[in-house]
Structures are given as C-alpha cells and as structure tokens.
Amino acid sequence: MTLFRILALGTTIAVAGCTGTPNRGVESVHQPVVSRSAYSFDLSAGPAGLAPGERARLAGWLEAMHLRYGDEIGVDDAGTGDEAVRGDIAAEAARVGLLLADAVPPTPGALAPGTVRVVVSRMVASVPGCPDNSRTYQPNFGAHTSSDFGCAINSNLAAMVARPGDMVLGRSNGDTTDTMVNSKAVGALRRATPSGNGGQVTNSAGSVGGGSSGGSSK
C-alpha cells in the first residue's frame, strides 16, 4: 500500500510538470495583439461651420480624451462635404497636435439631420497572457522553452511602438528606398566641417612689470 502511494505520487508530479502553456519553438507563442477602439462625439452644424458653442464642447471633449501620437481624428458628415464645418474641427484638432484623417471608421447609430460626428480612433498593442508562469522548468520531458518565453521582449515592443497600427501593416516609403535614406545621413556626416578645423587655440601672456614681454603658447 505504501509502494502504491509512492508510485501514484510520482505519477502526479510527472503529470503536473507537463502542464502549462506549450512553447516548443524559438518563436514565442506570446505575440503582440493590436486592438482598435473608436470614440464618437456628435456636434450640431451651423450655416457657416459648427453651431455656436459647439467648438467649445469639442475642445473639452478632445482634452478629456488625452490624445497622443498615433491617435486619429476623423469626421463623418454623412457625405455633405461641408468644408466650413470640417475647417472648425480641423482647427480644434490642430490645437491638440493632430491632423484630420482621410478615412473614418464606421460607428454605430445613424447621424441625425444637421449634425456631424467626430470619431477618435485609437490603437493599443498588448501581449495577452503575460507574464505566464504556468509551466515549471523541471521536469521538462518535451524540451519546451519556458512558458514565459518571449513575454519580456514582446511586451516591451508593444509598450514602445509609437504607432501600434504599424505592427499590423507597415507604412510605405513610396519611391524612397532604405538605401537613399541611409546614404543621406552618411552624406550629411561627410559634408560637416570637422570640429578641429580651427587648429589649436593659442594664448599669449605678457609681463606686467615694465620689463621685456614674453609669450607662451599652449
């Protein structure tokens, strides 16, 4: 009976050591995930731009959103194309350091007549499931890496990326290649005037007592 209990306990420990997040390769199973959120704010349009008092409401809402680099501001005017309204919204967006985006993500709810909708789109990158300490290091009969493998570097990458959307789809350089960008920096360094171009600095000091003057250089 005692031997059976020992064998059962050993089997339980071995099974417990094989549980947890499987991580069999050098590429971590914990990868950054980018999520998008859209926040909308409806405003009344006037005959020549936003209605009186609406710009102040918009300014307060944008300030409360704590906008940062990477956020996008779009305008949904139901296809009216009112440039005066768009100009007022662009002016308030410029006050928080952002430009109006060309496209606006869809939002629920129909626009009421005579209103315009301002949409703030925000992307956030994160690594779900990290930190992950579900798998013990020993025993490791399946040659797994740690269940937490990749959490640190991928979490840092998700926290540091300025535009999380670039992790999904990078931006094109157009006709500018990486070689042209690199050579531009090297050319600027080569054209710069050397810091020691002026030569050595010489200081002269004469005698004060009316005798012969002497000089010293350093």
N, C-alpha and C positions, 0 to 999 in steps of 0.2 A: 504493500500500500504506500509506503514511503517512497519507493522507487518510482511508482506510477505518478505520484505527485511531483517529483523532481522532473520527470520527463515532460509532464504536462506544463510545468512552469517554464521549462526550456523552450518548448514549442511556442508558448505565449510570447516569450521575449523575442524569439526569432520573427514571429509574425508582426509584432509591434515594430520591430526595426525596419520592416519592409513597407510600412505605411507612410503616407505623406505625399507631397507633390513630386511626381516623377520628373527628373531632369537628366536625360541621358546624353545630351549633346553639348557642344561648346556654345551653341546659341541658346540663350536663356528662354525659358517658357514665359517669363515675365517681361512683356513688351509694353511700351507706352501706348496708351489709348487716348485719342483726341475726341473730345465731346464739344458740341456746339450748343449754345443757348441763345435764344432771341428774346429781346425785351422790347415791347412796343408801347408807344405813347401817342394818343390821338389829340390833334390840335384842330382848332377852327380856323378856316381860311377866310381872309377878308377880301375886299375888292382890289387891294394892291399889296399883297403879301399876307402875312399872318394877321389875324384879328387882334385888336388892341388887348394887351395884357398877355397874349399867348407866348410872346418871346420870353417874357419873364418866367412863365411857367416852364417853358422848355429849358431855359438856363438852369433853373433849380433842379429839374429832373436830371439833366446831364451831370450836374455837380454831384448829385446824390448817387449816381451810378459809378463814381470813382473810375472814370475811363482811363485806360492805359494803352500803351503801344500794343498793337495787334488787334484792338477792337475796331469794328467797322460801324459806320452810321449810314443807314440807307433811308430813302424817302419813298413811301408808297402813296402816290396821289391819284390812284385809280386811272392812270393814263391821261389826266388832264394836261400835264406838262406846263403847269403854272410856274414860270421862271421867277416871278416875284416871291412866291412862297418858298421855292427852293433856295433862293438867294438869302432869305431871312434865316432859314435853317442852316445853310452853309456858314453864315456869319457866326451863329452860336456854336457850331461845331468847331470853327477855327479858334474860338476862344479857349477851347479845351485841347487844342493842338491836333485836331483830326480833320481829314477831308471827307467829303461825301463819297460813298462807294457808288460804283456804276450800277451794281445789282443789289437787290434787296431780297432776303429770304422770305418765303411765304409765312404768314402769321394767321392764326385762327380769327374768325369773325370778319364780317363784311364792313367796309367803310361806309359810314353814314354820309349822305349828301352834304357837301360843303365842308368836309373835314379832310385832313391829311394825316398820315401815320408815319411817325419816326420810329425806325427799328434799329436797335443796337444789337449787333451780332458779336458774340464773344466765344472764343475757343479756349479750352483748358486741356492741358495734357497731364496725364497721371498714369501711374502703374498700379493697376488693381492687384490686391493680394499681397502687397509688400508692406512690411517685411514678412517673410514666410519661414517660420521655424518648425514646420510640420514634420520634417524628416530628420531623424537622428543621423549623425555621422557614422556611427558604428552600431551594429554590423552593416556592411554595405556590399551585399552579395551581388547586386545588379550593376555595380560600377557606376552609380549615379553621382553626379555632382551635387552640391548642397542644394536643398530646396530653396534657399535664399539666393542662389547664384544669379547674378545679373540685376538684383534689386537695387544695389547701390548706384551703379553707373547709369542705369536706365532711369532711375528716379531723379538723379542729378541732371540728366539730359532733359527730362520733362520739365524740371523746375527752371532750367536756364534758357531754354529756347525762347527767343523773343516773339516769334510768330508761330504758335502751335500748328497752324494750318500748313506750314512748310514741311512738317513731318509727314503729312498725308500726300501732298503734291508740291514739289519744289517749284520755285519761280524760275522762269526762263531768262537768260541774259540777252535774248534777242540775237543780234548779229555779233555781239561782243563775246569773244571766246575767253576762256580762262588764261590762255597764253598772252592775250593782249593786256589783260588786267595785270598779270604778274610783271610783264615787261615794262608797263607804265611805271610801276613802283620802282623797279630797278633803274630805269632811265632817270627818274627824279633824283635818286640817290647819287647817280654818276654825275649829274649836272650841278649838284650842290657844290658851293665853294668850300674847300677844306677849312676846318676850324683853325688850323695853324698857318693859314696863308699869310697872316700879318707878320710872321717871323717872331723872333724873341723880343721881349719887352726890355728896353734899356732904361735904367735910372741913373742920373748923374747928381752928384752932391759936391758942392764947393766948400772951401774953408770959410770960416766966419770971422777970423781974427785979423784980416787985412793982409795976410801973407799970400803966398802963392796958392792958387787954386788947383785942386786936383780932382780927378774924376774917377769914378769906379763904375763899372758896368756889371750887371748880373744877367 
